[in-house]
Amino acid sequence: MSRFEETITVDVPVRAAYDRWTQFEDFPTFMEGVKRVRQLDDKHLRWTASVAGVEKQWEAEITDQTPDTRVAWKSIEGAENAGAVLFRPMGPGRTEVILRIDAVPDGVVETAGDALGFLRRRVKGDLERFKEQVEKLGAGGDGWRGEIHGDQVRDDPDNQPPTGTMSVPVSSRSGDDAS
C-alpha cells in the first residue's frame, strides 16, 4: 500500500475551499486522469479514471464529512484506496488544504509507477490545479453543509424546510441519470 500526504495553501477563505472541494462531480476539471465522478447519494460516489493507461472504476463511501474541516472516504468496490482532505484556516482569506491518500497499486505497471513517484506527482499537480481553480472562482461554490460520521448522515441545514411547512425531500447532491 502506498501512503502519502500533500499540502497546498489556497488564497480563499476555508468555506470557499471546502465548498469547492465538495463539488465532487467537478473533480475531472482539476484531477488528471479522472474522467467522471458521479454522486450517487450523500455518502457514495462512483469514479471512472484512467490509471496507467487503463480505465478503472470504483465506488467510494464518504466515512466522515465535517463542514470546513474534513472529508474522508474509502473505496468499497473496485480500485482500493482511502484518504482524507483536511481544511485548516490560515487567516480570513487563506486555507491550508492537506490531502492524505492510501492506495494499493494493481499489477506490475501501477507498482512500478508508484515506486517512481507517479501517483504522488499526479496528486501534487491535482492540488495545484485545484488551487488555481478555487482562487479563480472564489467564494460561492454552493457546497453541501451536511455532516457524515460513520453511518450517520445529517442533512444540510440550508436544505431543511421552514418550520410549519411540508415538502418532499429532494437530494441536492445526486444526479438524475441512472447509469
Residue frames as qw, qx, qy, qz and C-alpha x, y, z in Angstrom:
[[0.000, 0.890, 0.455, 0.000, 0.00, 0.00, 0.00],
 [0.393, 0.323, -0.002, 0.861, 1.23, 3.44, -0.90],
 [0.289, -0.826, -0.440, 0.200, 0.60, 6.18, 1.67],
 [0.423, 0.119, 0.015, 0.898, 1.41, 9.83, 1.24],
 [0.075, -0.829, -0.425, 0.357, 0.36, 13.38, 2.06],
 [0.365, 0.327, 0.232, 0.840, 0.47, 16.59, 0.04],
 [0.143, -0.733, -0.431, 0.506, -0.32, 20.11, 1.27],
 [0.285, 0.400, 0.300, 0.818, -1.09, 23.38, -0.50],
 [0.033, -0.520, -0.419, 0.744, -2.21, 26.82, 0.68],
 [0.193, 0.568, 0.598, 0.531, -5.01, 28.47, -1.28],
 [0.082, -0.044, -0.167, 0.982, -5.83, 32.17, -1.16],
 [0.464, -0.416, -0.427, -0.656, -9.54, 31.82, -0.33],
 [0.499, -0.400, 0.460, -0.616, -11.43, 31.51, 2.97],
 [0.204, -0.131, 0.964, -0.111, -11.84, 27.99, 4.37],
 [0.585, 0.406, 0.541, -0.448, -15.54, 27.89, 3.49],
 [0.556, 0.669, -0.246, -0.428, -14.82, 28.63, -0.18],
 [0.148, 0.468, -0.865, -0.109, -12.11, 25.93, -0.36],
 [0.334, 0.050, 0.896, -0.289, -14.32, 23.36, 1.38],
 [0.602, 0.513, 0.325, -0.519, -17.41, 24.22, -0.69],
 [0.491, 0.621, -0.481, -0.378, -15.48, 23.88, -3.96],
 [0.007, 0.327, -0.945, 0.017, -13.96, 20.55, -2.87],
 [0.428, 0.188, 0.802, -0.371, -17.40, 19.11, -2.06],
 [0.648, 0.549, -0.073, -0.523, -18.50, 19.65, -5.67],
 [0.638, -0.255, 0.708, 0.164, -17.31, 16.08, -6.36],
 [0.711, 0.522, 0.461, 0.096, -18.69, 15.89, -9.88],
 [0.276, 0.948, -0.154, -0.022, -16.35, 18.79, -10.82],
 [0.676, -0.531, 0.438, 0.262, -13.21, 16.77, -9.91],
 [0.771, 0.304, 0.388, 0.404, -12.39, 15.97, -13.57],
 [0.262, 0.940, 0.052, 0.213, -11.80, 19.70, -14.14],
 [0.081, -0.867, 0.460, -0.174, -8.68, 19.61, -11.95],
 [0.701, -0.367, 0.611, -0.022, -7.81, 15.94, -11.34],
 [0.300, 0.524, -0.691, -0.398, -5.60, 14.42, -14.02],
 [0.159, 0.094, -0.977, -0.107, -6.86, 11.09, -15.29],
 [0.268, 0.349, 0.749, -0.495, -10.29, 11.40, -13.64],
 [0.013, -0.221, -0.683, -0.696, -12.88, 11.05, -16.38],
 [0.471, -0.492, -0.356, -0.640, -16.05, 11.16, -14.29],
 [0.067, -0.054, -0.798, 0.596, -17.28, 11.27, -10.69],
 [0.428, -0.426, -0.501, -0.620, -20.95, 10.66, -10.13],
 [0.224, -0.186, 0.610, -0.737, -22.57, 11.45, -6.80],
 [0.336, -0.241, -0.880, -0.235, -24.95, 8.55, -6.08],
 [0.472, -0.768, -0.413, -0.133, -26.24, 9.92, -2.77],
 [0.252, -0.931, 0.194, -0.182, -24.88, 11.92, 0.18],
 [0.660, -0.569, 0.486, 0.066, -22.36, 9.15, 1.06],
 [0.775, 0.035, 0.569, 0.274, -21.49, 7.39, -2.21],
 [0.250, 0.763, -0.326, -0.499, -19.51, 8.33, -5.32],
 [0.889, 0.225, 0.357, 0.177, -18.82, 6.34, -8.50],
 [0.128, -0.767, 0.412, 0.474, -15.43, 7.13, -10.05],
 [0.861, 0.417, 0.206, 0.207, -14.10, 6.47, -13.54],
 [0.140, -0.882, 0.363, 0.268, -10.43, 7.24, -14.14],
 [0.812, 0.492, -0.283, 0.133, -7.52, 6.34, -16.36],
 [0.576, -0.703, 0.415, 0.036, -4.72, 4.75, -14.31],
 [0.389, -0.411, 0.730, 0.383, -1.51, 3.82, -16.15],
 [0.249, 0.233, -0.631, -0.697, -3.46, 3.91, -19.41],
 [0.215, -0.265, -0.934, -0.110, -6.20, 1.57, -18.16],
 [0.417, -0.444, -0.114, -0.785, -9.75, 2.70, -17.38],
 [0.263, -0.132, -0.863, 0.411, -10.72, 1.86, -13.80],
 [0.446, -0.547, -0.235, -0.669, -13.98, 2.27, -11.96],
 [0.352, -0.134, -0.794, 0.478, -14.71, 2.15, -8.27],
 [0.385, -0.753, -0.349, -0.404, -17.30, 3.15, -5.75],
 [0.319, 0.174, -0.538, 0.760, -16.26, 5.14, -2.71],
 [0.432, -0.725, -0.533, -0.068, -18.08, 5.84, 0.51],
 [0.024, 0.647, -0.279, 0.709, -17.66, 9.06, 2.47],
 [0.626, -0.286, -0.674, 0.268, -16.94, 7.94, 6.02],
 [0.329, -0.632, -0.353, 0.607, -16.62, 11.36, 7.64],
 [0.249, 0.529, 0.283, 0.761, -17.55, 14.84, 6.48],
 [0.292, -0.709, -0.401, 0.502, -17.46, 17.90, 8.70],
 [0.337, 0.885, 0.208, 0.246, -18.04, 21.29, 7.02],
 [0.102, 0.931, -0.262, 0.232, -14.94, 23.47, 6.66],
 [0.531, -0.637, 0.551, -0.091, -12.83, 20.78, 8.37],
 [0.266, -0.314, 0.899, 0.148, -12.62, 17.34, 6.77],
 [0.851, 0.259, -0.105, -0.445, -13.85, 14.90, 4.13],
 [0.266, -0.401, 0.875, 0.047, -12.71, 11.24, 4.46],
 [0.826, 0.276, -0.156, -0.467, -13.52, 8.30, 2.19],
 [0.406, -0.308, 0.851, 0.124, -12.73, 4.67, 1.43],
 [0.478, 0.190, -0.631, -0.581, -13.37, 2.57, -1.64],
 [0.660, -0.068, 0.602, -0.444, -15.98, -0.12, -1.17],
 [0.830, 0.365, 0.422, 0.011, -15.84, -1.64, -4.65],
 [0.637, 0.738, -0.027, 0.221, -13.18, -1.67, -7.37],
 [0.523, 0.504, -0.361, 0.585, -9.77, 0.04, -7.12],
 [0.646, -0.568, -0.424, 0.283, -8.65, 0.01, -3.49],
 [0.293, 0.381, -0.164, 0.862, -7.99, 3.44, -1.96],
 [0.392, -0.775, -0.475, 0.141, -8.85, 5.62, 1.02],
 [0.413, 0.201, -0.114, 0.881, -7.96, 9.04, 2.30],
 [0.169, -0.817, -0.456, 0.310, -8.96, 12.37, 3.72],
 [0.309, 0.521, 0.073, 0.792, -8.73, 16.02, 2.81],
 [0.392, -0.627, -0.454, 0.497, -8.38, 18.48, 5.67],
 [0.173, 0.764, 0.181, 0.595, -9.02, 22.22, 5.62],
 [0.534, -0.486, -0.344, 0.600, -7.16, 24.48, 8.05],
 [0.121, 0.967, 0.173, 0.145, -7.87, 28.24, 8.15],
 [0.661, -0.044, -0.063, 0.746, -4.69, 30.30, 7.86],
 [0.028, -0.263, -0.075, 0.961, -6.38, 33.67, 8.44],
 [0.481, 0.491, 0.378, -0.620, -9.51, 35.22, 6.96],
 [0.635, 0.640, -0.143, -0.408, -8.58, 34.68, 3.30],
 [0.339, 0.517, -0.782, -0.071, -6.21, 31.69, 3.25],
 [0.907, -0.193, 0.206, -0.312, -6.68, 27.97, 3.76],
 [0.055, -0.467, 0.876, 0.110, -4.25, 25.10, 4.05],
 [0.901, 0.133, -0.087, -0.404, -5.54, 22.02, 2.19],
 [0.227, -0.465, 0.855, -0.033, -3.97, 18.72, 3.28],
 [0.858, 0.195, -0.241, -0.410, -4.64, 15.64, 1.17],
 [0.352, -0.403, 0.839, -0.102, -3.80, 12.20, 2.61],
 [0.816, 0.272, -0.270, -0.432, -4.14, 9.12, 0.39],
 [0.502, -0.272, 0.821, 0.007, -3.70, 5.38, 0.81],
 [0.745, 0.453, -0.195, -0.449, -3.78, 3.46, -2.48],
 [0.731, -0.189, 0.645, 0.118, -2.99, -0.11, -3.47],
 [0.261, 0.528, -0.571, -0.573, -1.24, -0.35, -6.85],
 [0.864, 0.194, 0.396, -0.243, -2.76, -3.02, -9.11],
 [0.878, 0.431, 0.116, 0.174, -0.35, -5.00, -11.25],
 [0.741, -0.089, 0.102, 0.658, 3.22, -4.53, -12.41],
 [0.286, 0.565, 0.210, 0.745, 2.75, -1.24, -14.28],
 [0.365, -0.838, -0.139, -0.380, 0.99, 0.53, -11.36],
 [0.800, -0.530, -0.027, 0.279, 3.51, -0.87, -8.86],
 [0.644, 0.113, 0.130, 0.745, 6.43, 0.39, -10.96],
 [0.057, 0.700, 0.215, 0.679, 4.73, 3.77, -11.44],
 [0.582, -0.791, -0.145, -0.117, 4.13, 4.01, -7.70],
 [0.799, -0.322, 0.028, 0.507, 7.78, 3.21, -6.99],
 [0.464, 0.270, 0.198, 0.820, 8.79, 6.01, -9.37],
 [0.082, -0.391, -0.358, 0.844, 6.50, 8.51, -7.63],
 [0.030, -0.281, -0.587, -0.759, 3.97, 8.98, -10.46],
 [0.319, -0.676, -0.655, -0.112, 0.92, 8.93, -8.17],
 [0.397, -0.602, -0.270, 0.637, 2.48, 11.42, -5.74],
 [0.176, -0.153, 0.290, 0.928, 3.32, 13.81, -8.59],
 [0.128, -0.452, -0.689, -0.552, -0.18, 13.42, -10.05],
 [0.362, -0.728, -0.559, 0.160, -1.78, 14.31, -6.70],
 [0.346, -0.465, -0.048, 0.814, 0.56, 17.28, -6.26],
 [0.053, 0.083, 0.492, 0.865, -0.46, 18.52, -9.72],
 [0.241, -0.601, -0.714, -0.264, -4.15, 17.97, -8.88],
 [0.360, -0.699, -0.396, 0.474, -3.79, 20.16, -5.78],
 [0.239, -0.284, 0.197, 0.908, -2.03, 22.87, -7.80],
 [0.088, -0.300, -0.632, -0.709, -4.87, 22.82, -10.36],
 [0.323, -0.685, -0.650, 0.065, -7.43, 22.92, -7.51],
 [0.331, -0.537, -0.170, 0.757, -5.64, 25.99, -6.10],
 [0.091, -0.038, 0.418, 0.903, -5.75, 27.71, -9.49],
 [0.210, -0.461, -0.726, -0.466, -9.43, 26.89, -9.95],
 [0.367, -0.691, -0.577, 0.234, -10.64, 27.82, -6.45],
 [0.285, -0.458, -0.056, 0.840, -8.70, 31.10, -6.47],
 [0.002, 0.096, 0.522, 0.848, -10.11, 31.98, -9.90],
 [0.328, -0.504, -0.690, -0.402, -13.71, 31.09, -8.97],
 [0.077, -0.327, 0.405, -0.851, -13.55, 32.32, -5.36],
 [0.290, 0.104, 0.734, -0.605, -16.48, 32.10, -2.95],
 [0.633, 0.273, 0.026, -0.724, -19.95, 30.88, -3.82],
 [0.192, 0.268, -0.911, -0.248, -19.30, 27.20, -4.50],
 [0.766, -0.149, -0.102, -0.617, -22.64, 26.02, -3.06],
 [0.274, 0.253, -0.911, 0.178, -21.03, 23.25, -1.04],
 [0.685, -0.419, -0.547, -0.236, -23.05, 20.72, 0.89],
 [0.109, -0.573, 0.469, -0.663, -23.12, 21.75, 4.57],
 [0.894, -0.324, -0.119, -0.285, -24.45, 18.47, 5.99],
 [0.202, -0.627, 0.734, -0.166, -22.34, 16.09, 8.06],
 [0.910, 0.063, -0.385, -0.140, -21.42, 12.43, 7.85],
 [0.223, -0.575, 0.725, -0.307, -19.96, 10.46, 10.75],
 [0.273, -0.051, 0.960, -0.044, -19.85, 6.73, 10.01],
 [0.062, 0.410, 0.862, 0.291, -23.38, 5.61, 9.14],
 [0.023, -0.747, -0.489, 0.451, -24.95, 8.81, 10.48],
 [0.274, 0.324, 0.372, 0.826, -25.86, 11.44, 7.86],
 [0.008, -0.690, -0.437, 0.576, -27.16, 14.82, 8.95],
 [0.445, 0.676, 0.447, 0.382, -28.65, 16.76, 6.04],
 [0.288, 0.241, 0.023, 0.926, -27.53, 20.23, 5.05],
 [0.032, -0.533, -0.583, 0.612, -29.34, 22.65, 7.41],
 [0.163, 0.351, -0.205, -0.899, -29.89, 25.01, 4.45],
 [0.306, -0.049, -0.792, -0.527, -32.00, 22.27, 2.78],
 [0.043, -0.343, -0.854, 0.389, -34.41, 21.94, 5.72],
 [0.090, -0.634, -0.527, -0.559, -37.93, 23.21, 5.10],
 [0.137, -0.388, 0.295, -0.863, -39.08, 26.13, 7.26],
 [0.065, 0.147, 0.868, -0.469, -40.94, 25.09, 10.41],
 [0.429, 0.441, 0.469, -0.633, -44.66, 24.53, 9.82],
 [0.571, 0.519, -0.314, -0.553, -44.39, 23.72, 6.09],
 [0.861, 0.012, 0.507, 0.018, -44.48, 20.43, 4.27],
 [0.357, 0.706, -0.482, -0.377, -42.15, 19.49, 1.47],
 [0.989, 0.145, 0.009, 0.023, -40.99, 16.47, -0.46],
 [0.510, -0.661, 0.419, 0.358, -37.31, 15.71, 0.29],
 [0.753, 0.648, -0.060, 0.095, -35.04, 16.05, -2.72],
 [0.751, -0.370, 0.168, 0.520, -31.34, 15.22, -2.59],
 [0.242, 0.944, -0.112, -0.194, -29.38, 18.18, -3.87],
 [0.244, -0.674, 0.660, 0.223, -26.27, 16.06, -4.26],
 [0.582, 0.024, 0.792, 0.183, -27.24, 13.22, -6.56],
 [0.113, 0.213, -0.554, -0.797, -27.61, 13.16, -10.32],
 [0.693, 0.238, 0.197, -0.651, -30.81, 12.42, -12.21],
 [0.653, 0.381, -0.574, -0.314, -29.43, 9.89, -14.66],
 [0.875, -0.295, 0.294, -0.247, -29.48, 6.20, -13.79],
 [0.706, 0.512, -0.487, 0.053, -26.17, 4.94, -15.13]]
